[in-house]
Amino acid sequence: MIPLDPKIINRLSKNGIPKEEFEEKVGDDFALEMLKAQGMNIILHSKVYKFRTSLTPVNETLFCIVDVETNGSKTAHHQIIEIGAVKFQNGEIIDTFESLVYCDSISDAIAEITGINVEQTIDAPPLSKVMSDFRLFLGDAVFVGHDAKFDYKFVSAMMERVRLGVLLNRQLCTIDLAERTFESERYGLRYLNEMYDLHSEATYHRALSDAITTAQLLAQVLPMVPKNIHTTEELIAFSKEAARMKRLKPTI
């Protein structure tokens, strides 16, 4: 689909695309509504289509912090076995989502890492049900993850697998953001939680717990962002383009 072209996405995130040009590329109103249904937070502003996040202040933006556990690393062969998410706005968690997913194949290695085994997932809701429910929960919020590429890739692939279409939500990675706002020896979620006590009751490699920990990290990082960052699109650009902070040397 043409609107997925990186050049189109880049224009929507910055100055936008004139109404007639964009509608010519997209097609009819149904196609535009399908893009919105897949999470593209596009609006028509002064006869120009652009992402709503290019106009929305960071503190007013609805973020959805997501974490998934999977039974492998390949989206073509594996699946999500647990998903957890929190909606976060103006520094506060305002809603949560959590579900195991039906699966009849989980290796001992994955079970040891996550604490999730087939006995727990065999009676869980099917992937189609969980993805449909999560699609409604996510809406067009900004998708946030700690290593967002992995979570976004898997959620998008699972959406496509159950014929809901790929994700088109804007995304933000808290690793990228943390690396550009404060110095640290490491930026893994467990390490940062132990250093800054983000979530005292954290259970690592469980989806909702990791999502909550990531939300607490986001709450601490956002005030460190330069004051000239006003909109969420500026925040996304900063997380990708700003110079990384110097890593601290390991302490002995």
Secondary structure in CASP SS format (residue, H / E / C, confidence):
PFRMAT SS
TARGET T0000
AUTHOR 0000-0000-0000
METHOD secondary structure of the structure
MODEL  1
M C 1.00
I H 1.00
P H 1.00
L H 1.00
D C 1.00
P H 1.00
K H 1.00
I H 1.00
I H 1.00
N H 1.00
R H 1.00
L H 1.00
S H 1.00
K C 1.00
N C 1.00
G C 1.00
I E 1.00
P E 1.00
K H 1.00
E H 1.00
E H 1.00
F H 1.00
E H 1.00
E H 1.00
K H 1.00
V H 1.00
G C 1.00
D C 1.00
D H 1.00
F H 1.00
A H 1.00
L H 1.00
E H 1.00
M H 1.00
L H 1.00
K H 1.00
A H 1.00
Q C 1.00
G C 1.00
M C 1.00
N C 1.00
I E 1.00
I E 1.00
L E 1.00
H E 1.00
S C 1.00
K C 1.00
V E 1.00
Y E 1.00
K E 1.00
F E 1.00
R H 1.00
T H 1.00
S H 1.00
L C 1.00
T C 1.00
P E 1.00
V H 1.00
N H 1.00
E H 1.00
T C 1.00
L C 1.00
F E 1.00
C E 1.00
I E 1.00
V E 1.00
D E 1.00
V E 1.00
E E 1.00
T E 1.00
N C 1.00
G C 1.00
S C 1.00
K C 1.00
T C 1.00
A C 1.00
H C 1.00
H C 1.00
Q C 1.00
I E 1.00
I E 1.00
E E 1.00
I E 1.00
G E 1.00
A E 1.00
V E 1.00
K E 1.00
F E 1.00
Q E 1.00
N C 1.00
G C 1.00
E E 1.00
I E 1.00
I E 1.00
D E 1.00
T E 1.00
F E 1.00
E E 1.00
S E 1.00
L E 1.00
V C 1.00
Y C 1.00
C C 1.00
D C 1.00
S C 1.00
I C 1.00
S C 1.00
D H 1.00
A H 1.00
I H 1.00
A H 1.00
E H 1.00
I H 1.00
T H 1.00
G C 1.00
I C 1.00
N C 1.00
V H 1.00
E H 1.00
Q H 1.00
T H 1.00
I C 1.00
D C 1.00
A C 1.00
P C 1.00
P C 1.00
L H 1.00
S H 1.00
K H 1.00
V H 1.00
M H 1.00
S H 1.00
D H 1.00
F H 1.00
R H 1.00
L H 1.00
F H 1.00
L H 1.00
G C 1.00
D C 1.00
A C 1.00
V E 1.00
F E 1.00
V E 1.00
G E 1.00
H C 1.00
D C 1.00
A H 1.00
K H 1.00
F H 1.00
D H 1.00
Y H 1.00
K H 1.00
F H 1.00
V H 1.00
S H 1.00
A H 1.00
M H 1.00
M H 1.00
E H 1.00
R H 1.00
V C 1.00
R C 1.00
L C 1.00
G C 1.00
V C 1.00
L C 1.00
L C 1.00
N C 1.00
R C 1.00
Q E 1.00
L E 1.00
C E 1.00
T H 1.00
I H 1.00
D H 1.00
L H 1.00
A H 1.00
E H 1.00
R C 1.00
T C 1.00
F C 1.00
E C 1.00
S C 1.00
E C 1.00
R C 1.00
Y C 1.00
G C 1.00
L H 1.00
R H 1.00
Y H 1.00
L H 1.00
N H 1.00
E H 1.00
M H 1.00
Y H 1.00
D C 1.00
L C 1.00
H C 1.00
S C 1.00
E C 1.00
A C 1.00
T C 1.00
Y C 1.00
H C 1.00
R C 1.00
A H 1.00
L H 1.00
S H 1.00
D H 1.00
A H 1.00
I H 1.00
T H 1.00
T H 1.00
A H 1.00
Q H 1.00
L H 1.00
L H 1.00
A H 1.00
Q H 1.00
V H 1.00
L H 1.00
P H 1.00
M H 1.00
V C 1.00
P C 1.00
K C 1.00
N C 1.00
I C 1.00
H C 1.00
T E 1.00
T H 1.00
E H 1.00
E H 1.00
L H 1.00
I H 1.00
A H 1.00
F H 1.00
S H 1.00
K H 1.00
E H 1.00
A C 1.00
A C 1.00
R C 1.00
M C 1.00
K C 1.00
R C 1.00
L C 1.00
K C 1.00
P C 1.00
T C 1.00
I C 1.00
END
